[in-house]
Amino acid sequence: MTFFILFFIIFIPNSHVWAFDMDFDGHIATGSQYIFDSPPSHKDFDSELHVHLEFDGNILKKDEWTLDYEIETALNLIDGPSVQSNLRPEEDIYLPRTWLRLSNDFFQFRVGRQEILFGDGVIFQPLGLFETRDVSGVVPESLGVDSFRATWFLSDVSLLETWLVPAKIGTALISGIRADLLLGEFETGVVFQYHPKSDLEDFSGYEREMIQMGYHIKGEREVGFWNESRLDIEMEPSSPVQFDTVFGTDYTFEIGKGLHILMEYFLSTQQKEFSTSDLKGQRTYHHIGFSMDQPIDIEIKWQIYSLYDFLDKSFQIIPQIEYSVTDDLFLYFHGKIGGDINGNKTNGRLYQRTNSFSGTESSIGLTVANYF
């Protein structure tokens, strides 16, 4: 990052102006949830304290160029069955994002830990190559990935972007490129990425050498609709492939202050030579997901996520009520209902019954979040 600042000072022509400033915000969230039928020898309550701080601002300005930054740090203190089952550490201090950005009206160059997110999928995200966020969570958070990213804004409705990510194995690099374009009333995009065998602990699938390519398209004719797909080619002698796709639609009904309903259908299929990571070892499976949300008044909003697996009949229903005590203080009443339609005890993709906590168990909880 020091080299990045020196490059800016030396090679961008004309005089520069030091413009260092800092804005500070963040939130503190604490809560606990009761786990119904917690596995043997596990606690009944899963509790968490989460502290998230963000610092951002400008460092330098030079003609039309700006050098700015963002630093986010987070602390988690967790107690309960998720710690006992090693799903999460008892204490965790980490940096979700920490980057420097050099930009003008047409270019952006950003280096550091940052989000690389795109696509139109909401519940299912085939193009979420570096996505870690649980969209149904109380306070969803996406982790950044250490990378260099360059973005060219070709026009008001088009861009071209490339990125490099250290694979953390030798000097190997993950490289990708995407293009987004507004075609008439349709938002469209294509993406291509190559990654060698990589050691990215927070992101799945990178332990294999692979070429990935995909597209997304989104439009609206009173009803919103989108399609997002990805093709993975595993770099083995036979080059087996896996194809993931999601079709989605949403609409807001004029009921009360607006009832928003969203539905997505997700399909994943792969050739038999492809290295499967599915819980049941199946090569093809498909899910359907729904979400509904509606504000009741200025203080209250409710939402429900529901997911269903067509093959193993497992499901999850995740309701939440948000209550605004003040402009900065919020209460979240949330729950989770997991099970399977047939009532059998085999492990499903969306609901698992084991002697170890999986996070898919039914629960009810309360979280308090204060933003500042």
N, C-alpha and C positions, 0 to 999 in steps of 0.2 A: 504493500500500500504506500510506503514511503516513496518508492520509485514512481508510482502513479502520480503523486503530488509533484515531484520534481519534474516529471515529464510535462505536466500542465504548466508549471511556472516557466520552464525554459523554452518549450517549443511552440506554445500558442502565442502568436505575435502580439505586439503592442503591450501597453502597460497593464498590470494586474492590480486588483484591489483586494486586500485582505478583508473578508466579510464573515469572520467566524461568529457564529451564533449557535444557540442551543435551545431547543424546545424539549420539554420533559412531560411525559404522561405515562400511564400504565393502569394496572388494575390489580386488586387483590381478591381472590375468590377462595372461599372455604366451604366445605360441605361434607356430608356423609350420606351414604345410602345403605339401607338394610337389604341384605341378600337373603331371599327366600331359599330354603333348602341349600344352604351353604355346604360345600363338601365336608366330609368328616375331617376333624382336627383343624378346621379353618374358622376364623372369626366370622361373626355374623354381620359386622359393619365394615364397610370399606370407606375410609375417610381420607381427605386430601386438603392441604393448604397450598395454594398456588399464588406466587407473587411474580408479576410480569412488569418490567420496567423498560421504557423506550426513550432513547435520546436521539434526536435528529436535528439537522440544521445545515447551514452553508459553511464552507471553509474559505473558498476563494471565488471571485468573479473576475472575468477577463473578457472584455467586449461582450459577445453573445454567449460565451461559454461560462458554465457554472460547475463548481466542484462541491458536491454535498455528500452527506453521510447519514447512515442510520446504524444505531447500536441497540439491540434488544437483548435483554438478559432475563432469565427466568429461574425460579427456584420452586421445586416441588418437595413437599414433605408428605409422605403417604404412609398409612397404616391400614392393615386389613388383609383380606385373602389375596388381593392382587400382588402384595409383597410376598406373602407366604408361598405363592405359586411362581414367583420370579417373573411375573408379567411386567412389573415395574419395580425400580429400585426404591428403597425406603427414603433416600435422600438423593436429589438430583439437581445440580446447578448446570445450566447449559446456555448457549447463545443461539436462539432461534434464527436471528438474522444479524449480520454485521458486515456492512459493505460501504464502499466508496463509489460515487457515480460522477462521471464527467459527461456533461450533456449540453446541447443547444437545441434549437427548434427541430433539427433534422436527425441528430445522432445521439445515442446514449451508449456509454461504455461503463460497465459496472463490474467490480471485482470484489470478491468476498463471499460471505455466506448469505445467500439470497434465495428467494422463491423463483422457480422456473415453472410457471403454471399457465396453462392455456386449455382451450377446448370448451365445449358447451355442456357436457354431462354434469348433472347435479349430484345425484345419489351414486351413480356408477360412472367412472371416469377412465375409459380406456387410454386417453391421452394424458392421464396424470402420471407422467413418467417419474416425477419426483414429488408425488403427493402423499402426505401422511395424515391429512386432516380427517377427523370423524365428523361429517357434516351434521350428524344427529346429536353431537355432544352439546353440553351446556354452553361452553365457551370454546368453539372449534379453533384449533391452532394448527397451522401448517409449518413444518420445519423447513428451513432453508438448506441449501446444499452448497458446499464450497465450490466456487466456479468463477469463470470469466464469461461475461455476456455482452454482446454488441447488438444494438438495435438500430436499424435505419428506417426512418419514417418516409416512405417513398411519396406519400400524398396524405391527405386528410383521412383517407379510407383504406390505406394499405401500409404494410410494414414487412420488413425482412429482418430475421433475428437468428443469430448463431450463438452457440455456447460451447465451452470446454470445461470439463469436470475431471479433476484428478481421480483416477481409478483406485488410488491408494495401494496399487500393486506395481512396484517398480516405477517406471516413468510413463506408464500407459495413461491415455486420456480417453474419456468419453466425449464424443463430439456430436453435435446436432445442429439442425437448421430448420426453421419453419418460416412460412409466408402466410400472412392473413390479408384478405381482400374483401371489400364489400362489393358484391356483384348485384346491382339493382337493389332489391330489398333483402338479399340474402347475405348473411355473414358467413364467410367461408375461410378455410385454412387447410394447409397441408404441412406435414412434419416428417423429418427423416432423422434417425439417430443411429449411430454405431457405438456399441460399447464392448470392450474386451472383458475378460474375466475381472471382476472388480470386487472391492471389499468396502461397500457402502452399507454400514450396519443398519441404518434407519430405513433403507429402501430395498424392497424385495425384488428378486429376479436378476440382480446384477452379478451374481456369482457365475453366470454363464456368458460366453461370448455370443453376441446377438446383433442382428440388424433389425431395426424397428421402423415402421413407416405407417402413416395414418392420415386421416382427414377429418374435418368436422364441417357441418353446415347447419345454419339456423335461420329460421324465418318466422314470420307471423302473419296470419290471415284471421284476425280476431282471436284465434287460438294459436298459441305459440307451438312450434315444433322444431325438433333438431335430431340430427344423427351424428354420432361420433364413433369412429372405428380405428382399429390398429391391427397391423399384421406383424408378427414376430417371426423372424427366420433365425433358427438356431444354427450356429456355425459348426455343424457336425458334417461328416462325409455325405450324408444323405440330405442335408439342409431341411430338416422338418420344420413345419410352420404351425403357428397358433394364430387364430383370428378371434378378436373380441370386438363386439359392436353393441351400441346402445341406441335405442329409439325413444325419444321423449316428447311429451306434450304437456302444456299447462294452460290454465284459463282461470280468470278471476270472476266469480259470480257476484252480482250486485245483491248480496245478502248481508245485511248489517253494514259493517264498515268495509266489506269486501272479503269474500271467502276464496282463498287461493288454493287451487288443487293442481297437483303435479303428478305425473305418472311416467315411469321409465321401464322399458323392457331391456334386459341385458342377456346376451348370448356369448358363450365362450366355447370354442371347439378347437381341437388340435389333432395332428397326425400322431400315430402310435409311436413314432420314433422320438417325438418331442419329450423333453424331460418334464414329466408332470409333477406338479406340487399340490394337486388337489387332495383334500382330506380323504376322499374315498377312492382316489386313483382313477376317477372317471375322466374320459377325454372330452366329453361334451356335457354342459349343464347350462341352465338358464334360470334367471331370477326375474321377478317383477317387484318394483318399488313404488310406493305412493308417499306423498306428503301433503298435508293439509295445514293451513295456518290462517288465522283470522284475528285481527284486533277487536277486542270487545269495547274498549274505550281508550282513552289516552294512557291509562295505567296498566291495562291487562292485555296480553296477547297469548293465544294458545297455539300449539302446533303438535302434529302427530306424524311420525315416520313409521311406515310399515314395510317389511320386506318378506318375500316368500320365495322359497326354492321349489321349482316344479318337480324335481326328481326325488329328493329325499323328504319333501313335505315339511321341512323345518321353516320356522317363521320367527320374526321379531316385530314387536309393536313397541314404539318408543314415544310416549306422550310427554309433553312439557308445557307448563304454564309459567309465563314471565310476568312478574308483578313489579312495577316501577314504584318504589317507595319515594324516591326523589329523582332528580335528573341524573344522578350519579350512582344511586344505590338501588340494586335490583335483587329480588328474590326469585329463585327458580325452583318450582316444584316439578320433579321429574321422576320417571319410572321406566321400567323395561319389563315386557312380558315376552318370554321366550318359550318355545315348545315346538311340537310337530303335530300335524293334523291327525296322523294315525295313532298318536299316543304311545308309540313304541319307544324303546330306550336306546336305540342306536344313535350314534353321534351324527349330527347333521352339520351342514356348512354354517347355518345361521343359529343353531342351538346345540349345545353339547352337554352331555351328562357324563362326567368323569369324576375321579377321586381328587382332581386338581381343579382349581378355579380357572375358568376360561374367559370370564367377562361376558358370557352370553346368558348367564343366569338371570332369572326374574328378580327385580329389585324395585325399591321405592326410596326416594331421597329428597333432600333439600340442600340447595346451594345458595350462598349469599355472595354477591359480587359488588365491589365498590370500584368505580372508575374515577380516575383523577388526571 
